[in-house]
Amino acid sequence: MSTKVIKRKKKLDRLSNLPEPIIFHIHSLTNTKYAVQTCVLSKKWRHHWTHIHILNFDFSSFSRRAALGKFVLRILRHRKPFNLQRLRFHYGYSSSKPPPYIKKIFKHAISHDVKELETELYELPPCVTGVKL
């Protein structure tokens, strides 16, 4: 291969040239933490994560419990006000008292008309239990 062909292949960015709905769909299939990290790929990708309709929060991708809470609350504050198709929240361990941000997560889901909610929590906050699902 000539160096001209190699240089041309390096410049071609097939992923960024995909239509935005496909990029958003790819983001929705991954852990939200990793979808947010894609904002460093390019200026074009900087705010893509704010448009996803499926949020996947998983404690196992964080080193500390408090880090998950801060991250989740930041995401909920900064995402676009679209309806949620699905919210997946896995806290990772059982506790008699859920952390204080759990209520905010569920209120956000309800206020954004979440269609599917997946969690392993045994006791849901009152803001959820009073809602007809």
N, C-alpha and C positions, 0 to 999 in steps of 0.2 A: 504494500500500500504506500502510496506517496504521502508526504507530509501534508499536502494540500487537502487530501481526502480526510486524514485524521483530524486536522484543524476544523474542517467543516462539520464533522461528526460531533466534536466537542461543543460546538456552538449550538447545536440542535437540542432544544429542551422540550421533549415530547410531553412531559407531564404538565408543565405550565401552559402548554398550548391546548390542553383539553378544555372543553366547555365548562364553565363554572358549576353548573348543576352536577356534573360528574365528579368534579373535585370535592364539592360539598358532600356528595354521597360517600366518597372514599373516606372523608373525614369522619362521617357518622359511623363508619364501621370500626373505627379504632377507639382506643381509650382517649377520652377528651384531653388528658394531659399531653398525649403525643400529638393530637391534632393541633393543639395550641402551639406546641414547639415548632410546627412547620412554618410559623410566621417568620422565622429567621432565614428561610430559604431564598426569599426575594421580596422586593417591595410589593410586587403584585400579590404575594401570598400573605402579606402582613395582617390583613383583617378577615381572611377567609374563615377562620374558626368561629367568628361571630355570627355566621350565617347558618350554622348547622342546626338541624331540627331534632337530632338525637344526641343526648348527652350520656356518656358512659363514665361514671366515676368509680374508681376502684382503689380501695385503701392499699392494696398490695403494691401499687406503683409509687408509694410514698414511704419515706424512711421514718416519719413521725406522724402521729395522729393529728396533731395541731396543724401540720403542713397541709393535710388533706382539707381540713376545714377552711383554712385561709384561701386555698386554691379554689375550692368550690364556690365560696362566697364571692370571690373576685370574678369568676366566670359568669355567675348569675347576674352580677352588676353590669358587666360589660358586653354581654351578648345582645344581639339585635332582638327587638321585642316580637319575635315570631312565635307562633304556636309550637308547642313541643309534640313531636310524634311519640317519642319515647324518652323516659328518664330511667337510667339504670344506675343504682347506687348500692355498692357493696362496701359495707363498713368493715368487714373482715373479722369481727369477733363479737361475741355477745356481751352485753352489759346490762345491768339492771336499769341504768339511767343513760339514755342516749345523749350524745353531746348536744350543746345548745344550738348549733347551726342546723341540726336535722329539721327543726320546725321551719326554718327559712327555706330549706331546699323543697320541702313539700308544699309550702305556700306558693313558692315560685312555680312549681309544676302545676298546681291547681289554677293559678291566675293566668297561666299560659296554655290552658286547655290540654293538658297532657293526655294522650290517648292510651299509652301503656306505661305502667310503673312497675319496676322490678327492684326488689330489695329483699334482704334476708332478715330485716328487723322483725322481731316478734310483736312488738307493741308500736303501733303507729301513733303519731302525735294527734291530739284532738282536732287539729285543723283538717286532718284527713278523715278521721273516723266519722265526722259529722256530715261528710259529703257523700251523696249518692253516686256510686260508681257503676 
